[in-house]
Amino acid sequence: MSRYRGPRLRVVRRLGELPGLSRKQPKHAYPPGQHGQDRKKRSEYAVRLEEKQKLRFNYGVNERQLLRYVRQARRVKGSTGFVLLQLLEMRLDNTVFRLGMAPTIPAARQLVNHGHITINGRVVDIPSYSCRSGELVGVKDNEKSRKIVTQNLEDPGLANTPSHLEFDKAKLTGKVNGIVEREWIALQVNELLVVEYYSRQA
């Protein structure tokens, strides 16, 4: 399945707040569709599926990518669910979003794809690039790139920069100081249910 390009608020109404996908607030609190208001009790499978979909839509990854991240998380010591969140949070497009350079993760992905973002001074145009501790995330040294990021910084997607990142607004550079901590992950999700959902596949 390719990346989702449909109406974002419809997804937000169904799954709840997704800070990486959209900044808009839906007018209605109940899920979309004819039977959105009289939704019956969900099965255990439906609950796990919903948690998995939150990760997919918030971080903008497809099914194959998410399954690959789950398998990668299983090979690392520690809580598989938390490692999975760390892998997704350390993606370059998400890091650009968390630094405030873009209002949403799809906007950050576009910045990266169009070659506006650098890692240690070199242009990196791969949104799934995994940022490592000590790396510098900057803006390409031209007027167009700096103008786009400066405009985005006037109204960032999230108010606070997480503790594992630091940002120099004057130089338009951010530094990765470590790995994200659980309390700084903005998405409200039960990652253990996602691991259970993939238990037969991963």
N, C-alpha and C positions, 0 to 999 in steps of 0.2 A: 504494500500500500504506500502510495506517495505521500508527500507532506500535505497536511490539511490546508486548503485555500478557501474554504467556505465561510459562512457567517460566524464570527467569533462569539458574539453575545449569545447565540443559540447554545454554544458549547458551555459558556459560563453559566447560563441558566440551568443546564442539565447537571453540571459537575460541581458548581460552586465557584468561589473566587479563584481565578488563575492569574496571578500578578504578572507572569511572564508573557501571557498571550494577549491580554487586552487591559487597558486602563479604564475603559468605560464601565459604567454600572448599569445592569439591566433594570428596566422599569418594573418587571414582575419577578417575584422571588421564587415562583414555582417553575418546574421544568416546562419546556415548550411542547406544543402539540395539543391535539384535541383532548387527550386524557391526562394532561400534565398535572391538573389540580387534584384529580382523584386517583393518584398513583397508589397501587396496592403494595403490601409488604414485599420487600425484595428478597430473593433467595441469597444464600451465602455466595454463590457464584457471581451473582449480579453485584454484590457489594465489592468483591475482589476485582471484578472487571472495571468497576467505576474508579477504584483507586489507581488501577493501572492506566486507565484513560487520562486521569489527572496528570500523571507524569508525562505521558505521550504528548498531550496537547500543550501543557505548560512549557516544556523544554523543546517542543517542535521536532521530535524524533519520530521516525516511523517504526512499525512493529519489529522489523528485522534489526534495526539499530538498538532498540530497547532490549530485545532478547540477547543481543551481543553484550550489552552492558551488564545484564544480569549474570551471564556466564562468566564475564570478567570479574564481577564482584564476588562470585562464589569461590574463585581461586585465591582471594585475598583473606588473610586472617582477620577475624573480627566479625561484627554484625553485618551480614550480607546486605540487609536493607539500608543501613547507614552508609556502607561503602558504595552502594548503588547511587544514593543521593549525592555523595561526594564526587563520583565520576561525572554525573550530569552537571553538577554545579561548577566543576572545573573546566567545562567546555569553553572555548574562546568566545562564542556568541553570548553565553550566559555571563561570563566575566565582564564583557563590554557593557552588558545591560546593568550588572550590579555596580559597576563604576559610575553609572549615570550617563554614559556616552550615548545611550539610545533609550527611548521611552519604553520599548518592549523587546522581547527576545527576537521576534521576526524582524524588527527594525535593525537590531544589532547584527543579525545574520546578513541582512542586506549590506550593511556597512562593511562587514568582513568580506563578503563575496565581491564587492566592487573595489576591493583593494585599498580601503581607507585606513586599515588598522595594521600596526606593526608589532612584532615581538622582538625585543632586543634590537630595534632599529631596522629589521628586515620585514618586508610586507608578507603577511600570511593571509591567504584568502580561503582558508578552510575552516568553516564554522565549528566543526567537531574537534578541532585541534585541542588537545588537553594541556592546559596551562600548568606549569610546574613552579614550585617555590623558588623565588629569586628572579623570576622573569619579569621584564618590564613591558607593559602593554601600552603602546603609544599610538599617535595619529600620524599618518603619512605627512611628510613635510611639504605640503602645498596648500595654497589658499582655500581651495574648494573643500578639501577634507577637514581642515581646521574650522571652517565656517559652519559646516554641517554639525560637527561635534559641539561647538560652542553654543549653537542654537538649542541643541538637545539638552545641554547642561543647565539651561535656564529653567527647565521644567523636567527633572529626572523622573523615571518611573517609580523608584522607591526612594524614600526620604534618607535613609541611613546607609552608609557604606559598611559592609560586614567587616569583622575584625581581622580576617585573613587578607584583606586588601587595603592598600592606602593609595590616595589619589592626590596628585599635584595639579590643581586647577589652572595654575599659571602656565605650566609646561605641557598640560594635557597628557600627562603620563600617569599610569597606575602601576603599582608593584604588587606582585603576588608574594605574600609573606609566609604562606603555609597552606593548610587545607581547611576548608570551611568547617565550622562547628555547627552542631545540630540546631542550636537555638537561633542561628542566623539564616536558616533556610526559610524563606518567606512562604512557600507553598504549604498549606495545611493538608497533609497526606499521611496515611498509615502505611509506611513502606514495607512492614512485615506482611501485610495482605498482598502486596505486589509480588513479593518473593513466593508466597504461597500459591499465587495464581500461576506462576511460572514453574512451580515445583516439578511438574511432569516433563517440561520441555527443556529446562536448563540442566 
